[in-house]
Amino acid sequence: MSTTQAAVHLGITDRAVRKAISTGALNAENTAGRWRIHRDDVAHYRTQRHQGDQHAAI
């Protein structure tokens, strides 16, 4: 999926998705100048992000 599609699934901005990719928090492939993200990677990122929110609340 694209960064825009991933952003919609994650409830964050396209820019936040690209930042997560650049920091290595979200796996993606750059194909012909466009980021492609696998659904499993989006699900994993969502889980990691949610767990981080829970730890921050403690």
Summary of the structure (lengths in Angstrom):
residues: 58
radius of gyration: 11.4
end to end distance: 33.5
largest distance: 42.7
contacts: 143
relative contact order: 0.18
helix: 64%
strand: 10%
